[in-house]
């Protein structure tokens, strides 16, 4: 029985809980791993006159996720999602973007350290039928980044329909490391998203106030746009580039047999050394590279576990019920190693040296208070005399306004940005302009798995997180960068602000 038939049956039999249809998901079914995992094509660019040039066309498409039903989707150089851009540190990159949609859109390079004019944020709109060119020098540590629509008030829906893709950055140091790096063979991107469908096969985006307040949760997992995928390792070790590309759902990745794996990186760079883990909690926007050993040749599944009861990211109070979706368990990927596995090198004991921005001296502390409307218009976190009345979400009392610059940062400075979450749910906070370091979490140094460069950080309910930011480049007093919650419905509904580096 397919998901839609099952849901219809539940509705018909009145199996509902608190007025809501009981959540049903593929993850709760016996998984077969019926479809080979799709691997997004690699786009390495063309070398012309000393520049690395890439062409991206944003288009509408049709995708077949459910048997016998077509889903209208959006994609980049394809029907759903986009190619994996391969960039190299030090290259001069030129990316041509054409918009084949009938609505405006943008493409933002999430995590890349680029000038504001090349950032692809809400001010770099590509009109229908129009084009935009991003030019920047890649100044980036090796890592897994991504790109996605950042159209004001439309980011959530455009990403949901498919406007996202991965970016892989290489540098001198990463090329010297003996890590699995054969893309599509032992270096595998996993773009993980939850989606839900209407009975005609179309995606069902926001349909209630709850979808906005909790963020949009789906009941069906797609990995690289594949429903119920399997992957067959051909080597002893496989590196997965885990990417939470969901609009709102936090995944807790783990293997069905509890095996451990090695965490190599955070969002924007390697950890100092591989870190053994058995679970990895990633919020929307976060990435992490892991290496898993399959030399026992046992079939195993990658799962997303229910959020741990003691996770600092668990929702509180009434939000806990609204976010019951966080308690679901999902099957993500069936893994069936081939019988004859190619040998893999042992992992290098040291990956990189992670320096500290703190050594540059700290010029200033800036405070950001996350707030949302709760219940009958009761404001949470609206201290500080905010002016704006639009939207349900705020930072420092204000909802996002395109014509208001919220912060002005002097170029050359190093700052602590302190984010305090005065709401009852976790918000993953993302800052444009480049990578930061987690400095303190509730006054304590971060745990080892956050000790590398990041661009998106989970701030649990009631938590205060300090990050260290360096603003060494790209002074532009006019064009702002964004900071925002990466639950896309929250971002679209106001939880975003703008800063210039000047
Ligand atoms: Cu949020």
Boltz pocket constraint, residues with backbone or C-beta under 6 A from the ligand:
constraints:
  - pocket:
      binder: B
      contacts: [[A, 426], [A, 427], [A, 428], [A, 485], [A, 486], [A, 487], [A, 490], [A, 491], [A, 495]]
      max_distance: 6.0
